[in-house]
Amino acid sequence: MPPADAFRFQARIRPRARSGHVGGTWGPDGVLLVTVDAPAVDGKANLAVIKALADALGVPRRSLTIVGGERSRNKVLELADPPSDFTTRLERLLAN
């Protein structure tokens, strides 16, 4: 169970992309799409996802954790102590 001040959200990952990008949606549920140029080998793509999301959301990397789907393209991420405008930031990324 996540801490009371944590926020969980889903993301769909595309490893080995030509370039990295955070934004847009994937699938009928409108899950956040994250593309990274790192391969899905030895956790390299997971590290790239954390870095890309932290940069895009303007939060520290240490506050983001993959809590589900570590070996899947479908991930559940948890942001500890989200900023007050986090939902606005996330909605902006989903709209891109």
N, C-alpha and C positions, 0 to 999 in steps of 0.2 A: 504494500500500500504506500502511495507516495506521501511525502510530508505535506502538511497543510498548506505550505507556501510554495509548492511545486506545481508546475503546469506540464501536462503530457500532451503530445501531439504526434501525428503520424507523418511519415515521409516516404516517398518512393525514390529509390536511388538508381542512377544509371552510371555504373563504373566504366572506366576506359572511354570516356567521351572525348571528343576533340578538345573541348575546353570546359571549364567548370562554370556552373550557373545555378543560382538558387532562385526559383520562382516559377509560377504557373502551377497547373494542377494535372493530376493523372487519375484516370479512371472515373467511374460514375460517382464515387464518394468525394471527389475533389481533393485528393490528398496532395500535399505539397511535393513538388518535383525538385530533386536535387541531382545535378549532374556533376561528376568529378572526373578528372583525367587519370586518377590513380586506379590501378587494377585491383580487383577483389581478391588479393592474395596477401596472406599474413597480416590481415587487419589494416592494410594500407588505405583501402577505400573508406573504412570506418573512420580512421583518423582524418582523412580529407573531408569527409562529411561533417564531422564536428567542427573543423576549422572553417569550412565554407558557411555553415549555418551560424556559427558564432559571429563571423564577420558580417554576414548579411543582416543579422538581427541586432548587432551592436551590443553583444553580451560577452562576458569572459568565457573562454573555452572551458575552463574548469567547472562552469555552472551547467554545462550540457552533458548529458549521459545517455547512451543507448541502453534502454531497459528492455527492449524486445526486438527480435529479428536480427541479432548480431551477424548471423550467417545468411541473411535473406536480403533481397532488395527492398522488401517492405519493412520499415523500421518504426519502432515506437521510441520517441525521445522524450527525455524529461529535462525541463529547465528548472533548476533550483533558484528560488528567490527571484522570480521574474520581475522586470520593471513594470511600473504601473501602466505604461502604454504598450505592453507586449502584444495584446490582441490586435491592436492597430497595426503594429509592425508586421505581424504574421498575416493579417488580411491584405496588407500592401504587397507582400511577397506572393500570396496566392493569386492576386489580380494580375501579376506580371506574366 
